[in-house]
Amino acid sequence: MVADAHAFWVVEPGRGEIRAVPLREPGPDEVLVRTVFSGISRGTESLVFRGHVPVDQYALMRAPFQDGDFPAPVKYGYLNVGVVEAGAAHLLGRTVFCLFPHQTSYVVPASAVVPVPESVPPRRAVLGGMVETAVNALWDARPLVGDRIAVVGAGAVGCCVARLARGIPGAEVTLVDVDPSKSAVAAALGVDFALPSDAPTDCDLAFHASATAAGLQCAVDLLAREGRVVELSWYGDTSVTLSLGGRFHSGRLGIVASQVGTVSPSEHGRRTHRERLVLALDLLADNAFDALITGSSRFDELPAVLPRIVDGSLPALCHTIDYQD
């Protein structure tokens, strides 16, 4: 036994606390990581915190290093950046990303961590999981040169999609959100911004990431003939009503689900989960992603901070947790 670490647990729906957890010596093919930053994945972690994971999704929605079971008590999270302090020699002293919950230190297989490129600051690297989701969505969508693209929902994932889509030659990318203040982050990402009522209605492709029925309907309504929506939102146990009358059939519109738990079928067999994450971390060398880091709190503040992010009283795209003294 090395020492105790401390981790954030959802102890019951709507309430979390920090608990001591045992920490062991790393084995020959393991590493001991001291966390520097973790990030709150607002959409999924809100559903977990509120206890809204559907029973039939308990197994599929487990995080890679989750402890406990849904709905609670459960230790959940997957945006962790730290420094390797013991274990595999080739990783000693390296800053790494891991799909690990909010915890001060932890031991995992060396294969579970990915070195962060020197060109990517550690705090920005917590976005690795979100950019990986965006990469998978673009693989699912297969956008073409010159496509007219709408991204409905200017949360962290939607913003990541918008920034990556901007790099497609000739693409016209519009970030769509009900909050007019999101125009500032759209400008920082180098894309257009529109309220739903003003958004272009001739889109070849729309990504939906608002986690609302109204947002999904908006994405469908923005499509040109034979356009497609790539659905990134996960609704937990909430039912969604969508109007598929009108021009949905006559326009041959389409909706496809995108989920980061599996590599997109378009790349399955050619890319591994690790290769996808390595790519995402490389893409974070882009300074524009700093616009998505909108707040930070100390680890000991997390039990009070997460409820405020979940209820919206603390607005955030990606709120980071700081473990440094």
Steps between C-alpha positions, in 0.01 A plus 500: 500500500641841402246732661140601475375702207176698499218469247166664427200268535133553422366354824134541406323677213563872541775474762872432482788481744874447507610165640836345582588205276790254540793537265733209429847470353498477117590162348752439218265616223319769698549866584423720799356830379467817708208700364565860397164585341172324433208628299125482552315352205185696566249303295574145609615586851180698559292193414714284730485755782121523478460122481348506151695216337240250367516159665544325165808717432682439830755263344553697179544835676766385744810719483827309443616539863166550672457366851158425644179460304224724369314679632722533813737490671720532195839650412465632146695712253737470204694822442820473704847645440788420731870428537644147520690470829578127513480188291586446133839666444424639154213707644664635818455876524271515196175694499227258396128488426286222644129417500497505880256662748570799726770366735826639639718200401437159347663183366405371154655284228764691306297432186211704645685832488593705193786752516391858446695671219740769621312750282180450708473668844383258773181694579396502134574129477194419716301567182649184351186294558276768348717547192508121464118505497510768230749299293271198516201714398683630195596144408131409527395801292764484224456869404597610151698795369274804484224358723265737679513381860298597808599401852197534729596534865803708599611287791854366520443207263311711246776760509764231443307372199468852362873570531599176328237539226635849429815337363314332211585696183216723389270397785257756639458426870234663719476444875134523603386562857214667688749699709620807306807529725635186330582719201824589679624141513392451137717796404793357696457171313486675164146395406172683444233526769121509476198475724266219390262749334783644289693184414553398134242251376694350207747289698646183354586380847398585855656380825272507802651538848252698711341198676154651448207395281472857371865494395458172313191636322695812408782289353252305284329820388831652382571224250491534125358214292675168581684662789591311817505567872775341706355461850759541775269564795423236757169548680530242777152395607329804342260440210537717191217607269590578140279602207578282200211624287523780247808472280686235702404216263454697179839664557662164578655640818700278732603471866798292611619438855862566595643355821861513613492163678573328169718612211289625209407221257675702228833448680430179690773246432737773386524717812511398863360690797855594596585630152186712507597649838858564385358690202270703727789603726708600198214718375499684834820678398252752353490801736137571407388220733594719798168678443324190633668510843257731676572450868703314760460390862710318756442129548370552853228728359363236263210380724363857499595586141349205312140565618531859377622386158219246478226753587650768275572755773869469412516528119778295346619350176783303658561567869835366618592370844842606626697257721814712536598662828 
